Amino acid sequence: MAGIRTANGKFDEYMKYVATTWKQTQEAAKKAGYVISYQVLTVEPRGESDPDIYLLVTYKNWAAMDGWLEKGDATAKQVEGSVEASNRSFSFSDRDTIRPTVGSATMQVLNLK
């Protein structure tokens, strides 16, 4: 889960990226069996540094995250043609100007018996 805080007036711009490239990447990862599901949640921030968006990605198990950089590169190539094209299309520095990541967490669902 990644906590995102969009800059003032940049919510729609960031959501355009999420609804296109990010979603396509998640769909490709899902089709490849890397992830089970993904969700985008909006929340009411309580303070200046609180997220207004959470990006949730669900994996089958911890082992599914092994080699994630390589899997991410393969998915970027599939969605955008190459890792370089992915980096140019909406680079990390561009994303940081409209939305810094304010936190992330890796969690596990515990199914009680």
MMTF fields as JSON, N, C-alpha, C and O atoms, coordinates in Angstrom:
{
  "mmtfVersion": "1.0.0",
  "mmtfProducer": "UNKNOWN",
  "numBonds": 451,
  "numAtoms": 452,
  "numGroups": 113,
  "numChains": 1,
  "numModels": 1,
  "chainsPerModel": [1],
  "groupsPerChain": [113],
  "chainIdList": ["A"],
  "bondAtomList": [4, 2, 8, 6, 12, 10, 16, 14, 20, 18, 24, 22, 28, 26, 32, 30, 36, 34, 40, 38, 44, 42, 48, 46, 52, 50, 56, 54, 60, 58, 64, 62, 68, 66, 72, 70, 76, 74, 80, 78, 84, 82, 88, 86, 92, 90, 96, 94, 100, 98, 104, 102, 108, 106, 112, 110, 116, 114, 120, 118, 124, 122, 128, 126, 132, 130, 136, 134, 140, 138, 144, 142, 148, 146, 152, 150, 156, 154, 160, 158, 164, 162, 168, 166, 172, 170, 176, 174, 180, 178, 184, 182, 188, 186, 192, 190, 196, 194, 200, 198, 204, 202, 208, 206, 212, 210, 216, 214, 220, 218, 224, 222, 228, 226, 232, 230, 236, 234, 240, 238, 244, 242, 248, 246, 252, 250, 256, 254, 260, 258, 264, 262, 268, 266, 272, 270, 276, 274, 280, 278, 284, 282, 288, 286, 292, 290, 296, 294, 300, 298, 304, 302, 308, 306, 312, 310, 316, 314, 320, 318, 324, 322, 328, 326, 332, 330, 336, 334, 340, 338, 344, 342, 348, 346, 352, 350, 356, 354, 360, 358, 364, 362, 368, 366, 372, 370, 376, 374, 380, 378, 384, 382, 388, 386, 392, 390, 396, 394, 400, 398, 404, 402, 408, 406, 412, 410, 416, 414, 420, 418, 424, 422, 428, 426, 432, 430, 436, 434, 440, 438, 444, 442, 448, 446],
  "bondOrderList": [1, 1, 1, 1, 1, 1, 1, 1, 1, 1, 1, 1, 1, 1, 1, 1, 1, 1, 1, 1, 1, 1, 1, 1, 1, 1, 1, 1, 1, 1, 1, 1, 1, 1, 1, 1, 1, 1, 1, 1, 1, 1, 1, 1, 1, 1, 1, 1, 1, 1, 1, 1, 1, 1, 1, 1, 1, 1, 1, 1, 1, 1, 1, 1, 1, 1, 1, 1, 1, 1, 1, 1, 1, 1, 1, 1, 1, 1, 1, 1, 1, 1, 1, 1, 1, 1, 1, 1, 1, 1, 1, 1, 1, 1, 1, 1, 1, 1, 1, 1, 1, 1, 1, 1, 1, 1, 1, 1, 1, 1, 1, 1],
  "groupList": [{"groupName": "MET", "atomNameList": ["N", "CA", "C", "O"], "elementList": ["N", "C", "C", "O"], "formalChargeList": [0, 0, 0, 0], "bondAtomList": [1, 0, 2, 1, 3, 2], "bondOrderList": [1, 1, 2], "singleLetterCode": "M", "chemCompType": "L-PEPTIDE LINKING"}, {"groupName": "ALA", "atomNameList": ["N", "CA", "C", "O"], "elementList": ["N", "C", "C", "O"], "formalChargeList": [0, 0, 0, 0], "bondAtomList": [1, 0, 2, 1, 3, 2], "bondOrderList": [1, 1, 2], "singleLetterCode": "A", "chemCompType": "L-PEPTIDE LINKING"}, {"groupName": "GLY", "atomNameList": ["N", "CA", "C", "O"], "elementList": ["N", "C", "C", "O"], "formalChargeList": [0, 0, 0, 0], "bondAtomList": [1, 0, 2, 1, 3, 2], "bondOrderList": [1, 1, 2], "singleLetterCode": "G", "chemCompType": "PEPTIDE LINKING"}, {"groupName": "ILE", "atomNameList": ["N", "CA", "C", "O"], "elementList": ["N", "C", "C", "O"], "formalChargeList": [0, 0, 0, 0], "bondAtomList": [1, 0, 2, 1, 3, 2], "bondOrderList": [1, 1, 2], "singleLetterCode": "I", "chemCompType": "L-PEPTIDE LINKING"}, {"groupName": "ARG", "atomNameList": ["N", "CA", "C", "O"], "elementList": ["N", "C", "C", "O"], "formalChargeList": [0, 0, 0, 0], "bondAtomList": [1, 0, 2, 1, 3, 2], "bondOrderList": [1, 1, 2], "singleLetterCode": "R", "chemCompType": "L-PEPTIDE LINKING"}, {"groupName": "THR", "atomNameList": ["N", "CA", "C", "O"], "elementList": ["N", "C", "C", "O"], "formalChargeList": [0, 0, 0, 0], "bondAtomList": [1, 0, 2, 1, 3, 2], "bondOrderList": [1, 1, 2], "singleLetterCode": "T", "chemCompType": "L-PEPTIDE LINKING"}, {"groupName": "ASN", "atomNameList": ["N", "CA", "C", "O"], "elementList": ["N", "C", "C", "O"], "formalChargeList": [0, 0, 0, 0], "bondAtomList": [1, 0, 2, 1, 3, 2], "bondOrderList": [1, 1, 2], "singleLetterCode": "N", "chemCompType": "L-PEPTIDE LINKING"}, {"groupName": "LYS", "atomNameList": ["N", "CA", "C", "O"], "elementList": ["N", "C", "C", "O"], "formalChargeList": [0, 0, 0, 0], "bondAtomList": [1, 0, 2, 1, 3, 2], "bondOrderList": [1, 1, 2], "singleLetterCode": "K", "chemCompType": "L-PEPTIDE LINKING"}, {"groupName": "PHE", "atomNameList": ["N", "CA", "C", "O"], "elementList": ["N", "C", "C", "O"], "formalChargeList": [0, 0, 0, 0], "bondAtomList": [1, 0, 2, 1, 3, 2], "bondOrderList": [1, 1, 2], "singleLetterCode": "F", "chemCompType": "L-PEPTIDE LINKING"}, {"groupName": "ASP", "atomNameList": ["N", "CA", "C", "O"], "elementList": ["N", "C", "C", "O"], "formalChargeList": [0, 0, 0, 0], "bondAtomList": [1, 0, 2, 1, 3, 2], "bondOrderList": [1, 1, 2], "singleLetterCode": "D", "chemCompType": "L-PEPTIDE LINKING"}, {"groupName": "GLU", "atomNameList": ["N", "CA", "C", "O"], "elementList": ["N", "C", "C", "O"], "formalChargeList": [0, 0, 0, 0], "bondAtomList": [1, 0, 2, 1, 3, 2], "bondOrderList": [1, 1, 2], "singleLetterCode": "E", "chemCompType": "L-PEPTIDE LINKING"}, {"groupName": "TYR", "atomNameList": ["N", "CA", "C", "O"], "elementList": ["N", "C", "C", "O"], "formalChargeList": [0, 0, 0, 0], "bondAtomList": [1, 0, 2, 1, 3, 2], "bondOrderList": [1, 1, 2], "singleLetterCode": "Y", "chemCompType": "L-PEPTIDE LINKING"}, {"groupName": "VAL", "atomNameList": ["N", "CA", "C", "O"], "elementList": ["N", "C", "C", "O"], "formalChargeList": [0, 0, 0, 0], "bondAtomList": [1, 0, 2, 1, 3, 2], "bondOrderList": [1, 1, 2], "singleLetterCode": "V", "chemCompType": "L-PEPTIDE LINKING"}, {"groupName": "TRP", "atomNameList": ["N", "CA", "C", "O"], "elementList": ["N", "C", "C", "O"], "formalChargeList": [0, 0, 0, 0], "bondAtomList": [1, 0, 2, 1, 3, 2], "bondOrderList": [1, 1, 2], "singleLetterCode": "W", "chemCompType": "L-PEPTIDE LINKING"}, {"groupName": "GLN", "atomNameList": ["N", "CA", "C", "O"], "elementList": ["N", "C", "C", "O"], "formalChargeList": [0, 0, 0, 0], "bondAtomList": [1, 0, 2, 1, 3, 2], "bondOrderList": [1, 1, 2], "singleLetterCode": "Q", "chemCompType": "L-PEPTIDE LINKING"}, {"groupName": "SER", "atomNameList": ["N", "CA", "C", "O"], "elementList": ["N", "C", "C", "O"], "formalChargeList": [0, 0, 0, 0], "bondAtomList": [1, 0, 2, 1, 3, 2], "bondOrderList": [1, 1, 2], "singleLetterCode": "S", "chemCompType": "L-PEPTIDE LINKING"}, {"groupName": "LEU", "atomNameList": ["N", "CA", "C", "O"], "elementList": ["N", "C", "C", "O"], "formalChargeList": [0, 0, 0, 0], "bondAtomList": [1, 0, 2, 1, 3, 2], "bondOrderList": [1, 1, 2], "singleLetterCode": "L", "chemCompType": "L-PEPTIDE LINKING"}, {"groupName": "PRO", "atomNameList": ["N", "CA", "C", "O"], "elementList": ["N", "C", "C", "O"], "formalChargeList": [0, 0, 0, 0], "bondAtomList": [1, 0, 2, 1, 3, 2], "bondOrderList": [1, 1, 2], "singleLetterCode": "P", "chemCompType": "L-PEPTIDE LINKING"}],
  "groupTypeList": [0, 1, 2, 3, 4, 5, 1, 6, 2, 7, 8, 9, 10, 11, 0, 7, 11, 12, 1, 5, 5, 13, 7, 14, 5, 14, 10, 1, 1, 7, 7, 1, 2, 11, 12, 3, 15, 11, 14, 12, 16, 5, 12, 10, 17, 4, 2, 10, 15, 9, 17, 9, 3, 11, 16, 16, 12, 5, 11, 7, 6, 13, 1, 1, 0, 9, 2, 13, 16, 10, 7, 2, 9, 1, 5, 1, 7, 14, 12, 10, 2, 15, 12, 10, 1, 15, 6, 4, 15, 8, 15, 8, 15, 9, 4, 9, 5, 3, 4, 17, 5, 12, 2, 15, 1, 5, 0, 14, 12, 16, 6, 16, 7],
  "groupIdList": [1, 2, 3, 4, 5, 6, 7, 8, 9, 10, 11, 12, 13, 14, 15, 16, 17, 18, 19, 20, 21, 22, 23, 24, 25, 26, 27, 28, 29, 30, 31, 32, 33, 34, 35, 36, 37, 38, 39, 40, 41, 42, 43, 44, 45, 46, 47, 48, 49, 50, 51, 52, 53, 54, 55, 56, 57, 58, 59, 60, 61, 62, 63, 64, 65, 66, 67, 68, 69, 70, 71, 72, 73, 74, 75, 76, 77, 78, 79, 80, 81, 82, 83, 84, 85, 86, 87, 88, 89, 90, 91, 92, 93, 94, 95, 96, 97, 98, 99, 100, 101, 102, 103, 104, 105, 106, 107, 108, 109, 110, 111, 112, 113],
  "secStructList": [7, 3, 3, 3, 7, 7, 7, 6, 6, 7, 2, 2, 2, 2, 2, 2, 2, 0, 0, 0, 0, 0, 2, 2, 2, 2, 2, 2, 2, 2, 2, 6, 6, 1, 7, 1, 3, 3, 3, 3, 3, 3, 7, 7, 7, 1, 1, 6, 6, 1, 7, 1, 3, 3, 3, 3, 3, 3, 7, 1, 1, 4, 4, 4, 4, 6, 6, 2, 2, 2, 2, 2, 2, 2, 2, 2, 2, 2, 2, 2, 1, 1, 2, 2, 2, 2, 2, 2, 2, 6, 7, 2, 2, 2, 2, 2, 2, 2, 7, 7, 3, 3, 3, 3, 7, 7, 7, 7, 7, 7, 7, 7, 7],
  "xCoordList": [0.848, 0.0, 0.898, 1.838, 0.608, 1.345, 0.389, -0.704, 0.794, 0.011, 0.504, 1.684, -0.393, -0.058, -0.776, -1.948, -0.075, -0.71, -0.545, 0.565, -1.64, -1.539, -1.349, -1.889, -0.578, -0.361, -1.66, -2.516, -1.797, -3.001, -3.246, -2.358, -4.461, -4.849, -4.333, -4.544, -3.663, -3.061, -3.751, -3.292, -4.841, -5.528, -5.952, -5.674, -6.62, -7.111, -5.965, -6.072, -4.87, -3.712, -3.124, -2.798, -2.994, -2.454, -3.42, -2.989, -4.711, -5.691, -5.727, -6.044, -5.41, -5.323, -4.217, -4.404, -3.078, -1.985, -2.428, -2.184, -3.071, -3.505, -4.506, -4.44, -5.426, -6.476, -5.96, -6.653, -4.772, -4.232, -3.012, -3.148, -1.856, -0.608, -0.537, -0.19, -0.861, -0.781, -1.74, -1.369, -2.968, -3.964, -3.522, -3.649, -3.008, -2.537, -1.41, -1.348, -0.531, 0.569, 0.044, 0.522, -0.933, -1.51, -2.242, -2.163, -2.953, -3.663, -2.674, -2.921, -1.554, -0.533, 0.078, 0.318, 0.33, 0.88, -0.121, 0.257, -1.383, -2.435, -2.518, -2.614, -2.48, -2.541, -1.333, -1.454, -0.175, 1.042, 1.062, 1.93, 0.106, 0.038, 0.89, 1.061, 1.428, 2.248, 1.399, 1.824, 0.204, -0.679, -2.059, -2.43, -2.809, -4.178, -5.17, -6.078, -4.976, -5.899, -5.225, -4.13, -5.907, -5.426, -6.631, -7.713, -6.433, -7.5, -6.901, -5.737, -7.718, -7.374, -8.414, -9.612, -7.958, -8.857, -8.575, -7.416, -9.607, -9.424, -9.876, -10.822, -9.187, -9.49, -9.449, -8.863, -10.074, -10.034, -8.798, -8.726, -7.821, -6.621, -6.952, -7.725, -6.372, -6.59, -5.61, -5.889, -4.458, -3.438, -2.715, -2.979, -1.808, -1.087, -0.244, -0.053, 0.256, 1.134, 0.433, 1.09, -0.872, -1.626, -1.955, -2.148, -2.022, -2.384, -3.826, -4.681, -4.078, -5.459, -5.819, -6.967, -4.828, -5.028, -4.18, -3.041, -4.748, -3.985, -4.038, -5.103, -2.886, -2.808, -2.525, -1.443, -3.493, -3.387, -3.146, -3.853, -2.161, -1.896, -1.852, -1.143, -2.608, -2.683, -1.926, -2.156, -1.018, -0.214, -0.716, -1.293, -0.499, -0.94, -0.263, -0.908, 1.039, 1.802, 3.104, 3.362, 3.915, 5.167, 6.101, 6.802, 6.119, 7.015, 6.701, 7.584, 5.457, 5.077, 5.814, 5.892, 6.354, 7.085, 8.564, 9.279, 9.027, 10.423, 10.685, 9.865, 11.81, 12.174, 11.278, 11.102, 10.711, 9.73, 10.311, 9.597, 11.568, 12.155, 12.153, 11.784, 12.558, 12.562, 11.141, 10.894, 10.221, 8.819, 8.271, 7.549, 8.619, 8.172, 8.732, 8.03, 10.007, 10.616, 9.914, 9.65, 9.614, 8.93, 7.543, 7.115, 6.856, 5.527, 5.616, 4.79, 6.612, 6.795, 7.06, 6.538, 7.862, 8.135, 6.86, 6.628, 6.036, 4.794, 3.838, 3.213, 3.72, 2.747, 3.244, 2.488, 4.531, 5.021, 6.123, 6.659, 6.474, 7.455, 8.859, 9.581, 9.26, 10.58, 10.605, 9.761, 11.583, 11.742, 12.083, 11.595, 12.921, 13.299, 12.076, 11.922, 11.213, 9.99, 9.097, 8.475, 9.035, 8.25, 8.791, 8.025, 10.106, 10.713, 10.497, 10.364, 10.461, 10.255, 8.799, 8.508, 7.881, 6.467, 5.911, 5.128, 6.294, 5.822, 6.841, 6.602, 7.98, 9.121, 8.844, 7.906, 9.685, 9.555, 9.63, 8.884, 10.518, 10.627, 9.364, 8.942, 8.746, 7.482, 6.39, 5.607, 6.345, 5.317, 5.476, 4.488, 6.715, 6.941, 6.484, 6.197, 6.411, 5.937, 4.428, 3.915, 3.708, 2.253, 1.758, 0.614, 2.61, 2.195, 3.405, 3.983, 3.779, 4.809, 4.191, 3.033, 4.98, 4.573, 4.858, 5.996, 3.843, 4.009, 4.127, 4.265, 4.072, 4.249, 3.897, 3.221, 4.362, 3.983, 4.019, 4.658, 3.331, 3.298, 3.085, 2.388, 3.685, 3.434, 2.697, 3.163, 1.551, 0.69, 0.341, 0.497, -0.124, -0.57, -1.923, -2.13, -2.842, -4.148, -3.987, -3.414, -4.487, -4.468, -5.881, -6.785, -6.07, -7.376, -7.497, -6.776, -8.399, -8.583, -9.393, -10.351, -9.0, -9.703, -10.624, -11.311],
  "yCoordList": [-1.16, 0.0, 1.228, 1.319, 2.158, 3.422, 4.55, 4.629, 5.42, 6.601, 7.782, 8.129, 8.387, 9.477, 10.75, 10.71, 11.869, 13.166, 14.033, 14.46, 14.293, 15.123, 16.578, 17.043, 17.282, 18.704, 19.454, 18.969, 20.616, 21.424, 21.628, 22.058, 21.314, 21.495, 20.427, 20.543, 19.388, 18.371, 17.01, 16.055, 16.901, 15.63, 15.045, 13.88, 15.842, 15.339, 14.918, 13.919, 15.672, 15.328, 13.98, 13.142, 13.786, 12.523, 11.371, 10.281, 11.596, 10.539, 10.145, 8.998, 11.068, 10.717, 9.683, 8.71, 9.883, 8.91, 7.585, 6.529, 7.622, 6.404, 5.635, 4.409, 6.349, 5.711, 5.178, 4.405, 5.576, 5.114, 4.224, 3.006, 4.806, 4.045, 3.139, 1.964, 3.669, 2.847, 1.668, 0.536, 1.926, 0.86, -0.175, -1.375, 0.269, -0.661, -1.535, -2.73, -0.938, -1.685, -2.726, -3.861, -2.355, -3.306, -4.429, -5.587, -4.092, -5.114, -6.092, -7.298, -5.575, -6.452, -7.349, -8.53, -6.804, -7.595, -8.645, -9.76, -8.287, -9.241, -10.379, -11.549, -10.023, -11.027, -11.96, -13.155, -11.418, -12.22, -13.06, -13.917, -12.818, -13.573, -13.001, -13.645, -11.797, -11.163, -10.65, -10.698, -10.161, -9.619, -10.244, -10.738, -10.21, -10.736, -9.628, -9.812, -8.47, -7.362, -6.044, -6.02, -4.963, -3.636, -2.737, -2.975, -1.715, -0.753, 0.635, 0.793, 1.627, 3.015, 3.542, 3.501, 4.033, 4.546, 6.028, 6.428, 6.83, 8.222, 8.353, 7.698, 9.203, 9.416, 10.903, 11.692, 11.259, 12.641, 12.802, 12.222, 13.587, 13.763, 14.507, 15.465, 14.066, 14.697, 15.831, 16.738, 15.773, 16.79, 17.059, 16.4, 18.02, 18.433, 17.322, 17.299, 16.417, 15.377, 14.028, 13.02, 13.995, 12.749, 12.489, 13.433, 11.229, 10.893, 11.26, 11.308, 11.519, 11.651, 10.515, 10.389, 9.696, 8.519, 7.375, 7.578, 6.187, 4.984, 4.097, 3.888, 3.583, 2.616, 1.253, 1.03, 0.349, -0.982, -2.015, -2.044, -2.853, -3.963, -5.227, -5.283, -6.237, -7.485, -8.571, -8.806, -9.225, -10.313, -11.636, -11.665, -12.719, -14.038, -14.414, -14.933, -14.149, -14.481, -13.675, -12.934, -13.826, -13.079, -13.44, -12.573, -14.699, -15.143, -14.462, -14.323, -14.039, -13.355, -12.035, -11.504, -11.503, -10.236, -10.44, -9.469, -11.681, -11.96, -11.497, -11.723, -10.858, -10.396, -9.292, -9.154, -8.504, -7.512, -6.477, -6.02, -6.096, -5.118, -5.671, -4.968, -6.908, -7.527, -7.662, -7.413, -8.052, -8.169, -6.799, -6.669, -5.779, -4.418, -3.924, -3.27, -4.236, -3.854, -4.546, -3.925, -5.832, -6.579, -5.991, -5.888, -5.614, -5.027, -3.659, -3.329, -2.85, -1.523, -1.659, -0.879, -2.637, -2.867, -3.232, -2.775, -4.056, -4.482, -3.3, -3.155, -2.469, -1.373, -0.189, 0.399, 0.162, 1.387, 1.185, 2.164, -0.055, -0.316, -0.57, -1.394, 0.123, -0.083, 0.585, 1.423, 0.201, 0.838, 2.312, 3.165, 2.612, 4.006, 4.838, 5.965, 4.288, 5.005, 5.215, 6.268, 4.214, 4.332, 5.455, 6.251, 5.518, 6.572, 7.952, 8.927, 8.05, 9.354, 9.785, 10.979, 8.83, 9.171, 9.944, 10.876, 9.58, 10.281, 9.967, 9.149, 10.631, 10.271, 10.452, 11.14, 9.815, 9.922, 11.372, 11.781, 12.158, 13.569, 14.336, 15.212, 14.018, 14.661, 14.286, 15.135, 13.009, 12.563, 13.255, 13.628, 13.428, 14.067, 15.519, 16.045, 16.177, 17.562, 17.646, 18.668, 16.586, 16.627, 15.726, 15.852, 14.816, 13.965, 13.278, 12.37, 13.685, 12.927, 11.689, 11.702, 10.637, 9.478, 9.822, 10.128, 9.774, 10.164, 8.964, 9.117, 7.787, 6.592, 5.351, 5.414, 4.242, 2.969, 1.912, 2.088, 0.834, -0.252, -1.554, -1.601, -2.596, -3.941, -4.663, -4.718, -5.209, -5.829, -7.245, -7.618, -8.009, -9.371, -9.586, -9.253, -10.148, -10.508, -11.809, -12.771, -11.837, -13.039, -13.605, -12.994, -14.756, -15.403, -16.226, -17.207, -15.83, -16.506, -17.785, -17.825, -18.801, -20.093, -20.256, -21.272],
  "zCoordList": [0.0, 0.0, 0.0, 0.789, -0.875, -0.922, -0.589, -1.15, 0.317, 0.668, -0.157, -0.114, -0.897, -1.811, -1.371, -0.998, -1.416, -1.143, -2.384, -2.704, -3.079, -4.279, -3.884, -2.88, -4.687, -4.465, -4.749, -5.489, -4.167, -4.379, -5.874, -6.611, -6.302, -7.694, -8.646, -9.853, -8.147, -9.008, -8.926, -9.553, -8.169, -8.001, -9.35, -9.634, -10.177, -11.467, -12.377, -13.088, -12.359, -13.181, -12.752, -13.593, -11.462, -10.982, -11.246, -11.621, -11.055, -11.295, -12.765, -13.08, -13.674, -15.096, -15.294, -16.025, -14.653, -14.71, -14.1, -14.684, -12.942, -12.261, -13.122, -13.205, -13.758, -14.554, -15.892, -16.555, -16.29, -17.572, -17.328, -17.21, -17.253, -17.179, -15.954, -16.075, -14.777, -13.561, -13.663, -13.35, -14.099, -14.228, -15.263, -15.023, -16.404, -17.426, -16.883, -17.172, -16.104, -15.504, -14.532, -14.521, -13.716, -12.769, -13.492, -13.084, -14.561, -15.334, -15.967, -15.991, -16.48, -17.065, -15.998, -16.246, -14.823, -13.721, -13.258, -12.898, -13.269, -12.893, -13.91, -13.54, -15.187, -16.248, -16.181, -16.45, -15.826, -15.71, -14.443, -14.277, -13.545, -12.312, -11.192, -10.156, -11.384, -10.348, -9.194, -8.04, -9.5, -8.465, -8.608, -9.673, -7.515, -7.512, -7.853, -8.664, -7.212, -7.424, -7.048, -6.486, -7.371, -7.003, -6.772, -7.309, -5.977, -5.687, -5.528, -5.16, -5.812, -5.559, -4.582, -4.86, -3.445, -2.414, -2.192, -2.08, -2.128, -1.729, -0.286, 0.152, 0.435, 1.846, 2.146, 1.405, 3.232, 3.699, 4.574, 5.658, 4.114, 4.937, 6.231, 6.225, 7.316, 8.624, 8.883, 9.667, 8.218, 8.404, 7.097, 6.091, 7.105, 5.901, 5.288, 4.072, 6.089, 5.557, 5.409, 5.151, 5.567, 5.415, 3.95, 3.184, 3.553, 2.172, 1.856, 2.74, 0.568, 0.105, -0.854, -1.281, -1.183, -2.037, -1.48, -1.06, -1.483, -1.198, -2.435, -3.016, -2.83, -3.923, -3.289, -2.746, -3.361, -2.762, -3.843, -4.851, -3.64, -4.547, -3.701, -2.697, -4.107, -3.364, -4.121, -5.308, -3.404, -3.942, -3.368, -2.281, -4.092, -3.643, -2.329, -1.418, -2.235, -1.038, -1.066, -2.014, -0.03, 0.047, -1.098, -1.619, -1.492, -2.563, -3.894, -4.741, -4.083, -5.322, -5.491, -6.599, -4.402, -4.467, -4.794, -5.039, -4.802, -5.156, -6.585, -7.475, -6.799, -8.136, -8.662, -9.872, -7.758, -8.176, -9.14, -10.033, -8.992, -9.925, -11.347, -12.288, -11.5, -12.825, -13.366, -14.547, -12.509, -12.93, -13.321, -14.309, -12.535, -12.845, -14.162, -14.934, -14.428, -15.709, -16.873, -17.903, -16.707, -17.764, -18.028, -19.177, -16.975, -17.118, -17.773, -18.624, -17.389, -17.996, -19.494, -20.29, -19.875, -21.297, -22.037, -23.156, -21.406, -22.042, -22.21, -23.261, -21.197, -21.222, -22.043, -22.816, -21.871, -22.49, -23.515, -24.034, -23.82, -24.852, -24.337, -24.898, -23.279, -22.678, -21.314, -20.998, -20.519, -19.211, -19.401, -18.66, -20.391, -20.664, -21.039, -20.569, -21.88, -22.262, -21.053, -20.907, -20.188, -18.961, -18.091, -17.547, -17.961, -17.143, -17.738, -17.0, -19.054, -19.704, -19.698, -19.627, -19.772, -19.936, -18.751, -18.93, -17.591, -16.392, -15.317, -14.429, -15.414, -14.585, -13.101, -12.699, -12.303, -10.857, -10.41, -9.521, -11.01, -10.612, -10.971, -10.217, -12.126, -12.489, -11.497, -11.069, -11.138, -10.194, -8.853, -8.22, -8.42, -7.122, -7.092, -6.017, -8.242, -8.246, -8.079, -7.625, -8.439, -8.279, -7.16, -6.724, -6.689, -5.583, -4.943, -5.54, -3.778, -3.076, -2.415, -1.999, -2.332, -1.549, -0.098, 0.256, 0.737, 2.143, 3.067, 4.28, 2.496, 3.305, 2.512, 1.484, 3.004, 2.41, 3.506, 4.543, 3.256, 4.228, 3.487, 2.474, 3.995, 3.503, 4.623, 5.762, 4.283, 5.287, 4.86, 3.698, 5.805, 5.526, 6.173, 7.339, 5.4, 5.939, 6.707, 6.197, 7.917, 8.725, 8.759, 9.329, 8.156, 8.14, 9.419, 9.602, 10.29, 11.567, 11.383, 10.611, 12.086, 11.984, 13.16, 13.27]
}
